């Protein structure tokens, strides 16, 4: 959730910390702050609100900071409301920290520390860690860190500065992500690489239970017992331009327009001789033939991508597929065995609930296949097999291109399962691949004229509530459309299987209420149109999304958005684009912060 940065080197750190924090603000924007070591003292400046709204002004008032070592934080609030006092960094004159995660036993630790004479100012769990470090500190930072984290239960990534070591930053993590960036005479820490791309592409991955001691000359690593660890240098493949807006008004709009290229980059390396190829991760046809069940486990948009996969795999190969919300999967004691495949989907590769589901599947002995976007992420390292989605950095909190490439990989997997189980021939499989390779051009066609999406959005901005309806794949797609709208426009919406309307939901329909109907499945079209007429008759304003060539008349819809025809099976890859853009323009028209919707963060690294 929260974003952590740190810098030590030869340059003034203030601007570097602020610039890096801006790159991480999608991880949380309830508050922001920095702490530096200057003239033998720790100086902390922090403020409620977004970086530009509070912290920058406070720094201007504080005057120039000449420090070359410091840490920074942008917060998504868990314990304690957003406020100046609950903002990070948190600490005292000897030790100050920034923290991403949740300390589960903080009440017990707080009671212990109060008995030892410590007083608390904030409502945060983080303050217990800062004071615990101070309690154990006797001059040796690594020893204090080792003792403190031994007492801590929960997830954490910590950036730590000690007054006595003015040119050093210390870091430690458990579950929450943290990397160490490598510069020329300067070093960094960050929650993810997007914060550092402007400065370096070289980094070390910090693993759970490892402590890093960082100076401008480099970094040393040890475990909690003080044993030294040698780490390999990693190189980021992302370019700094991928983390910039590139002339677009918002990252979300830029990322929607990047989808054709993202799909091509994701599927092309996985197609050999016209067939889907999973050699890179070791997934063989024999394995695919022998799995009893396929589980797809994810959260949010990634789960919706899994729903598309379920429809395709089951319809093509008659293989049973169970899609589970990750937060429910681990607690419902799933009927999972070593003969099953568990597909884990996560953009960040750090989603806490999804990671826990992966750990459960590994414990049972099931094969695990991860679809992730971040090389070196926890899920990528812990899954038995991994396929990377080459979307590049996705900065907007609302997922677009990451969802798109997840769905694209689901199609490749679906085709390979069907081929392995002899449900389709090689010739049929090549035909499907040929059509899949045309999808980027069809997405691009959707982006040529944006006026229909603006018009549709203009009908939503004054609505209190609306419905998305569809059948089959269109229902899976409507769930994603509804989520996008809720995330960034704050308009209440729900998605329903169109056939369920008469079982209660149609009672919500009133004059002028918008209903977005996804109607791309020819086999189900007559029934979907019937449902559209039902709601229109009751006063709904119906916006229909359908491929060119499908006939939807004025009795069924008030606005018809026609999109390129990709055939029923592949339509989700095309039809999601208008849903993304309608949500985007609804948010813009309501004056919202599109890329940073309230109460949300990009990477959900806590339960």
C-alpha positions in Angstrom: 0.0 0.0 0.0 2.2 2.8 1.3 5.3 4.1 -0.7 8.8 4.2 0.8 11.9 5.9 -0.6 15.3 6.7 0.7 18.5 8.3 -0.6 22.1 8.6 0.6 24.8 10.0 -1.6 26.6 13.2 -2.6 23.6 15.3 -3.6 21.0 17.1 -1.6 18.3 14.5 -0.9 15.2 16.7 -0.5 14.3 17.0 -4.2 15.2 13.4 -4.9 13.0 12.2 -2.2 10.1 14.3 -3.2 10.4 13.4 -6.9 10.6 9.7 -6.0 7.6 10.0 -3.7 5.6 11.5 -6.5 6.3 8.4 -8.6 4.9 6.3 -5.7 1.9 8.4 -4.8 -0.4 5.8 -6.5 0.5 3.5 -3.5 -1.2 6.0 -1.1 -1.9 9.7 -0.8 -3.4 10.2 2.6 -0.2 12.0 3.8 3.4 12.3 2.9 6.7 13.2 4.6 10.4 13.1 4.7 13.1 12.8 7.4 16.7 13.8 6.9 19.9 13.8 8.9 21.4 17.3 9.0 24.1 18.7 11.3 23.8 15.7 13.6 20.1 15.9 14.0 17.1 14.1 12.4 14.7 16.7 10.9 11.2 15.5 9.9 8.7 17.4 7.7 5.3 15.8 7.0 1.7 16.7 6.2 -1.7 15.3 5.7 -2.9 15.2 2.1 -1.2 14.7 -1.2 2.4 15.7 -1.7 1.7 18.9 -3.6 -1.2 19.9 -1.3 0.7 19.7 2.0 4.3 18.5 2.1 5.7 20.7 -0.6 4.3 23.8 1.1 5.6 22.8 4.5 9.1 22.2 3.0 9.0 25.7 1.5 8.1 27.1 4.9 10.9 25.0 6.6 13.6 26.4 4.3 16.3 24.6 2.4 17.5 21.3 3.7 21.1 20.6 2.9 21.1 16.9 3.9 22.4 14.2 1.7 20.7 11.3 3.5 17.0 10.9 4.1 13.9 8.7 3.9 10.4 9.5 2.6 6.9 8.1 2.8 3.5 8.4 1.1 0.7 6.9 3.1 -2.4 4.8 2.6 -3.9 4.9 6.1 -4.6 1.7 8.0 -4.1 2.4 11.7 -5.1 6.0 12.5 -6.9 8.5 10.4 -5.1 10.6 7.8 -3.6 13.5 9.8 -0.3 15.3 10.3 0.5 13.4 13.5 -0.2 10.0 12.0 1.9 10.7 9.0 5.3 9.1 8.4 8.2 9.3 9.0 7.7 8.5 12.7 10.4 8.4 15.4 12.4 10.4 17.8 15.7 12.2 18.0 17.7 9.0 17.8 15.8 6.8 15.3 13.2 7.5 12.7 11.4 5.1 10.3 9.1 4.8 7.4 6.8 1.8 7.2 4.7 -0.1 4.7 2.6 -2.9 6.2 0.6 -3.8 9.3 1.9 -4.7 12.7 -0.6 -7.2 14.0 0.7 -7.3 17.6 1.2 -3.6 18.0 -1.2 -3.4 21.0 0.9 -5.9 22.9 4.1 -4.1 22.0 2.6 -0.7 22.9 1.6 -1.9 26.3 5.1 -3.3 26.9 6.7 0.0 25.7 4.4 2.1 27.9 5.5 0.0 30.9 9.1 0.9 29.9 8.3 4.6 30.1 7.6 5.4 26.5 4.8 7.9 25.6 2.8 7.7 22.3 1.6 10.5 20.2 0.0 8.9 17.1 -2.7 6.3 16.6 -0.4 4.3 14.3 0.9 0.8 14.6 4.2 2.2 13.1 5.0 4.2 16.2 5.4 1.0 18.2 8.2 -0.2 15.8 10.0 3.2 16.0 10.0 3.0 19.8 10.9 -0.6 19.9 13.9 0.1 17.8 14.9 2.9 20.2 14.4 0.6 23.1 16.8 -2.0 21.7 19.3 0.5 20.3 22.6 0.6 22.2 24.8 1.8 19.4 24.6 -1.1 16.9 21.8 -0.5 14.3 21.8 -4.0 12.9 21.5 -5.5 16.3 18.6 -3.3 17.3 16.8 -4.0 14.0 17.3 -7.8 14.4 15.9 -7.7 18.0 13.0 -5.5 17.1 11.7 -7.4 14.1 12.0 -10.7 16.1 9.3 -9.2 18.3 7.1 -8.0 15.5 4.2 -10.0 14.0 2.7 -8.9 10.7 4.0 -7.5 7.4 6.5 -4.7 7.1 9.0 -2.9 4.9 11.1 -0.5 6.9 13.4 2.3 6.0 15.4 3.5 9.0 17.8 6.3 9.9 19.8 6.6 13.1 21.1 9.9 14.2 24.5 8.4 15.1 25.0 7.1 11.5 24.3 10.3 9.5 25.4 8.8 6.2 23.5 5.5 6.4 20.1 4.1 5.7 19.0 0.7 7.1 16.2 -1.4 5.6 14.5 -4.6 6.4 11.3 -6.3 5.1 8.9 -9.1 5.7 6.2 -9.7 3.0 5.9 -6.0 2.0 8.1 -5.2 -1.0 11.4 -3.2 -0.9 14.3 -2.8 -3.2 17.8 -1.2 -2.9 18.7 1.0 -5.9 22.3 1.2 -7.0 23.7 4.5 -8.3 27.1 6.0 -8.9 28.3 7.2 -5.5 24.7 7.1 -4.3 22.2 4.5 -3.2 18.4 4.3 -2.8 15.6 2.3 -1.3 12.1 2.2 -2.7 8.9 0.2 -2.6 9.1 -0.4 -6.3 11.3 0.5 -9.3 9.1 3.2 -10.8 10.4 5.5 -8.1 14.0 5.1 -9.2 13.8 4.8 -13.0 14.9 8.4 -13.4 18.1 7.7 -11.5 19.0 4.1 -12.0 17.9 0.8 -13.5 20.2 -1.3 -11.2 18.9 -2.7 -8.0 19.1 -5.4 -5.4 16.0 -7.4 -4.3 15.6 -7.4 -0.5 14.2 -10.7 0.7 12.1 -11.4 3.8 14.3 -11.4 6.9 17.2 -9.6 5.3 18.7 -6.4 6.7 20.4 -3.9 4.4 23.0 -1.3 5.5 23.3 1.3 2.8 25.8 4.1 2.3 26.8 6.1 -0.8 29.5 3.5 -1.5 27.2 0.6 -1.7 25.1 -1.8 0.4 25.8 -4.8 2.7 23.3 -7.4 3.6 22.8 -9.9 6.4 20.2 -12.1 7.9 18.6 -11.5 11.3 21.5 -13.4 13.0 24.1 -11.2 11.4 25.3 -13.7 8.8 26.5 -11.8 5.7 24.5 -12.4 2.5 25.8 -11.9 -1.1 23.2 -10.6 -3.5 23.1 -10.4 -7.3 22.6 -7.1 -9.1 19.3 -6.8 -11.0 18.6 -4.7 -14.1 15.1 -3.1 -14.7 13.8 -3.5 -18.2 11.3 -0.6 -18.0 12.2 2.7 -19.5 11.7 6.0 -17.6 9.4 7.2 -20.4 7.0 4.4 -19.6 6.4 5.9 -16.1 5.7 9.4 -17.6 2.4 10.8 -19.0 3.8 11.4 -22.4 1.5 14.2 -23.3 -1.7 12.6 -22.0 -3.8 14.4 -19.5 -3.8 11.3 -17.2 -1.9 8.1 -16.8 -5.1 6.2 -17.1 -5.8 7.6 -20.6 -2.2 6.9 -21.6 -2.3 3.4 -20.3 -5.6 2.7 -22.2 -3.8 3.8 -25.4 -0.8 1.6 -24.6 -3.0 -1.5 -24.7 -2.4 -2.6 -28.3 1.3 -2.6 -27.8 1.1 -4.3 -24.4 -1.0 -7.1 -25.9 1.5 -7.6 -28.7 4.5 -7.7 -26.4 2.7 -10.2 -24.1 1.5 -12.7 -26.6 4.1 -12.6 -29.3 6.9 -14.3 -27.4 4.5 -17.1 -26.3 3.5 -18.1 -29.9 5.7 -20.6 -31.7 4.8 -22.1 -35.0 1.4 -20.5 -34.7 0.6 -22.2 -31.4 0.6 -21.0 -27.8 3.9 -22.0 -26.1 4.4 -22.3 -22.4 8.0 -23.7 -22.5 9.4 -20.7 -20.7 7.6 -21.7 -17.5 7.8 -25.5 -17.9 4.0 -26.1 -18.3 3.7 -29.1 -20.6 0.7 -30.7 -22.4 1.0 -33.8 -20.2 0.6 -31.6 -17.1 -2.4 -29.9 -18.6 -4.0 -33.2 -19.5 -3.7 -34.6 -16.0 -5.0 -31.7 -13.9 -8.3 -32.5 -12.2 -9.3 -28.9 -11.7 -8.0 -25.5 -12.5 -8.3 -22.8 -9.9 -7.9 -19.1 -10.8 -7.3 -17.0 -7.7 -7.0 -13.2 -7.8 -8.5 -9.9 -6.6 -10.3 -7.0 -8.3 -9.7 -6.6 -12.0 -7.4 -9.6 -12.0 -10.2 -11.8 -10.7 -12.4 -10.5 -13.6 -9.7 -11.5 -16.0 -9.9 -15.0 -14.4 -13.7 -15.0 -15.0 -13.1 -14.6 -18.7 -10.6 -17.4 -18.5 -13.1 -19.7 -16.8 -15.7 -19.2 -19.6 -13.2 -19.9 -22.3 -11.4 -22.9 -20.8 -14.7 -24.6 -19.8 -16.4 -24.0 -23.1 -13.4 -25.1 -25.2 -12.1 -28.1 -23.3 -14.8 -29.0 -20.7 -12.2 -28.7 -18.0 -13.7 -27.6 -14.6 -12.4 -24.1 -13.6 -13.1 -22.5 -10.2 -12.5 -18.7 -9.9 -11.9 -17.5 -6.4 -11.5 -14.2 -4.7 -8.1 -14.5 -3.1 -9.3 -13.1 0.3 -11.9 -15.9 0.5 -9.9 -18.7 -1.0 -7.5 -19.3 1.9 -10.2 -19.1 4.6 -12.8 -21.4 3.1 -10.7 -24.5 3.3 -10.8 -25.1 -0.5 -11.0 -28.6 -1.9 -7.6 -28.4 -3.4 -5.2 -31.3 -4.1 -1.7 -31.9 -5.6 -3.5 -32.9 -8.9 -4.8 -29.4 -9.5 -3.4 -26.3 -11.1 -3.7 -22.9 -9.4 -3.4 -19.9 -11.6 -2.4 -16.8 -9.5 -3.0 -13.4 -11.1 -1.5 -10.2 -9.7 -0.3 -7.0 -11.4 2.2 -6.1 -8.7 3.1 -9.6 -7.6 2.8 -8.4 -4.0 -1.0 -8.5 -3.4 -1.2 -9.8 0.2 -4.4 -12.0 -0.1 -3.2 -13.4 -3.5 0.2 -14.2 -2.1 -1.3 -16.0 0.9 -3.4 -18.1 -1.5 -0.3 -19.0 -3.4 1.4 -20.1 -0.2 -1.6 -22.3 0.6 -1.6 -23.9 -2.8 2.2 -24.5 -2.5 1.7 -26.1 0.9 -1.0 -28.5 -0.5 1.4 -29.5 -3.3 -0.7 -28.1 -6.2 1.1 -26.8 -9.2 1.1 -23.0 -9.2 1.3 -20.7 -12.3 1.6 -17.0 -11.7 0.6 -14.2 -14.2 2.4 -11.1 -12.9 3.7 -7.9 -14.3 6.7 -7.3 -12.0 9.9 -9.3 -12.4 11.3 -10.2 -9.0 8.1 -9.7 -7.1 7.2 -12.1 -4.2 4.6 -14.0 -6.2 6.9 -14.3 -9.2 9.6 -15.8 -7.0 7.3 -18.1 -5.0 5.2 -19.6 -7.8 6.4 -22.9 -9.3 5.8 -21.4 -12.7 5.5 -17.8 -13.9 4.5 -15.9 -17.0 5.2 -12.2 -17.1 2.7 -9.8 -18.5 4.7 -7.2 -20.4 2.5 -4.3 -19.7 5.3 -2.0 -18.4 4.6 0.2 -15.4 0.9 0.9 -14.7 0.7 4.1 -12.6 -3.0 4.8 -12.6 -4.7 3.1 -9.6 -7.5 1.8 -11.9 -6.1 -1.1 -13.9 -6.5 -1.0 -17.7 -3.5 -2.4 -19.6 -2.6 -4.8 -16.8 -6.1 -6.3 -16.9 -5.9 -6.4 -20.7 -2.7 -8.5 -20.9 -3.9 -10.8 -18.1 -6.9 -11.6 -20.3 -4.7 -12.1 -23.3 -2.6 -14.6 -21.3 -5.8 -16.4 -20.2 -6.7 -16.9 -23.9 -3.3 -18.4 -24.6 -3.7 -20.7 -21.7 -7.2 -21.6 -22.7 -6.1 -22.5 -26.2 -3.2 -24.6 -24.9 -5.5 -26.5 -22.5 -7.9 -27.3 -25.3 -5.1 -28.4 -27.5 -3.5 -30.6 -24.9 -6.8 -32.3 -24.1 -7.5 -32.9 -27.8 -10.6 -30.7 -27.6 -9.3 -28.8 -30.7 -6.9 -29.7 -33.5 -3.6 -27.9 -34.2 -5.2 -26.3 -37.2 -8.1 -25.0 -35.1 -5.7 -23.7 -32.5 -3.7 -21.8 -35.2 -6.9 -20.2 -36.4 -7.6 -19.0 -32.9 -4.1 -17.6 -32.6 -4.4 -15.8 -35.9 -7.5 -14.1 -34.6 -5.9 -13.3 -31.3 -3.0 -11.6 -33.1 -5.5 -9.3 -34.8 -6.7 -7.9 -31.5 -4.2 -5.1 -31.1 -5.4 -3.5 -34.3 -9.0 -3.8 -33.2 -8.2 -2.2 -29.9 -6.5 0.6 -31.8 -9.6 1.1 -33.9 -11.7 1.6 -30.8 -9.4 4.4 -29.8 -9.8 6.4 -33.1 -13.0 8.2 -32.1 -13.5 9.0 -28.4 -16.7 11.0 -28.8 -19.1 8.1 -28.2 -17.5 7.4 -24.9 -17.7 11.0 -23.8 -21.4 11.1 -24.8 -22.1 8.0 -22.8 -20.2 9.4 -19.8 -22.2 12.6 -19.9 -25.3 10.6 -19.2 -23.8 9.0 -16.1 -22.3 12.0 -14.3 -25.6 13.0 -12.6 -26.7 9.5 -11.8 -27.0 8.2 -8.3 -26.7 4.6 -9.4 -26.7 2.5 -12.6 -26.5 -1.1 -13.8 -24.2 -3.0 -16.1 -25.8 -6.1 -17.7 -24.7 -8.9 -19.9 -24.8 -12.7 -20.4 -21.9 -15.2 -20.6 -18.7 -13.5 -21.4 -20.5 -10.2 -21.5 -21.5 -10.7 -17.8 -17.8 -11.2 -16.9 -17.0 -8.1 -18.8 -19.7 -6.0 -17.2 -18.2 -6.8 -13.8 -15.0 -5.1 -14.9 -16.9 -2.2 -16.4 -18.8 -1.6 -13.2 -15.7 -1.8 -11.1 -13.9 0.7 -13.2 -16.7 3.2 -12.9 -17.0 2.8 -9.1 -13.3 3.1 -8.6 -12.8 6.5 -10.3 -16.1 8.2 -10.7 -17.6 7.3 -7.3 -20.9 6.6 -8.9 -22.6 3.5 -7.4 -23.0 0.8 -10.0 -23.6 -2.9 -10.0 -23.1 -5.6 -12.6 -25.8 -8.3 -13.1 -26.2 -11.3 -15.3 -29.0 -9.9 -17.5 -31.2 -13.0 -16.9 -31.2 -12.2 -13.2 -32.9 -8.8 -13.6 -36.4 -10.2 -13.1 -35.4 -11.9 -9.9 -35.4 -8.7 -7.9 -33.0 -6.1 -9.4 -35.4 -4.7 -12.0 -37.2 -3.1 -9.1 -34.4 -0.5 -9.0 -35.1 0.8 -12.5 -36.6 4.3 -12.6 -36.9 7.1 -15.1 -33.6 8.1 -16.6 -31.5 5.5 -14.7 -28.6 4.5 -16.9 -28.1 0.9 -17.8 -25.0 -0.2 -19.8 -25.7 -3.4 -21.7 -22.8 -5.4 -23.1 -24.2 -7.3 -26.1 -21.4 -9.0 -28.0 -22.4 -12.7 -27.9 -24.5 -13.6 -30.9 -25.8 -16.9 -29.4 -27.2 -14.9 -26.5 -28.1 -11.7 -28.3 -31.9 -12.2 -28.6 -32.2 -12.8 -24.8 -29.9 -9.8 -24.0 -31.9 -7.5 -26.3 -35.1 -8.7 -24.5 -33.5 -7.7 -21.2 -32.5 -4.3 -22.6 -36.1 -3.7 -23.7 -37.4 -4.7 -20.3 -35.4 -2.0 -18.6 -36.0 0.6 -21.3 -39.7 0.1 -21.0 -39.4 0.9 -17.3 -37.6 4.2 -18.0 -34.0 3.3 -18.2 -31.5 5.1 -20.5 -29.8 2.2 -22.2 -26.3 2.4 -23.6 -25.5 -0.7 -25.7 -22.0 -1.8 -26.6 -22.0 -4.2 -29.5 -19.8 -5.3 -32.5 -20.5 -3.9 -35.9 -22.9 -6.1 -37.7 -25.1 -6.9 -34.7 -28.5 -5.3 -35.0 -29.7 -3.4 -32.0 -32.6 -1.0 -32.7 -33.9 2.1 -31.0 -36.5 0.2 -29.1 -33.7 -1.6 -27.3 -31.1 1.2 -26.7 -30.9 4.9 -26.5 -27.2 5.0 -27.5 -25.4 2.3 -29.4 -21.6 2.2 -29.3 -20.3 0.0 -32.2 -16.9 -1.6 -31.9 -14.8 -3.8 -34.2 -16.0 -7.4 -34.5 -13.5 -9.9 -33.1 -15.8 -13.0 -33.1 -17.8 -13.9 -30.0 -14.9 -15.7 -28.2 -12.4 -12.8 -28.3 -14.8 -9.9 -27.9 -13.9 -9.2 -24.2 -10.5 -8.0 -25.4 -12.2 -5.3 -27.5 -15.4 -4.5 -25.6 -13.5 -3.7 -22.4 -12.0 -0.6 -24.1 -15.3 1.4 -24.3 -16.0 0.4 -20.7 -12.7 1.8 -19.6 -13.2 5.0 -21.5 -16.7 5.6 -20.3 -15.4 5.3 -16.7 -12.5 7.6 -17.5 -14.6 10.3 -19.0 -17.2 10.1 -16.2 -14.5 10.7 -13.7 -13.1 13.6 -15.7 -16.5 15.2 -16.1 -17.1 14.9 -12.3 -13.8 16.7 -11.7 -12.2 13.7 -9.9 -8.5 12.8 -9.6 -8.6 10.0 -12.2 -5.3 8.5 -11.4 -5.6 8.7 -7.6 -9.1 7.8 -6.6 -10.0 8.4 -2.9 -9.4 5.6 -0.4 -7.6 3.4 -3.0 -4.0 2.3 -3.5 -2.4 0.6 -6.5 -0.7 -2.3 -4.7 -2.7 -3.9 -1.8 0.1 -5.4 0.2 -1.9 -5.8 3.5 -5.1 -7.8 4.3 
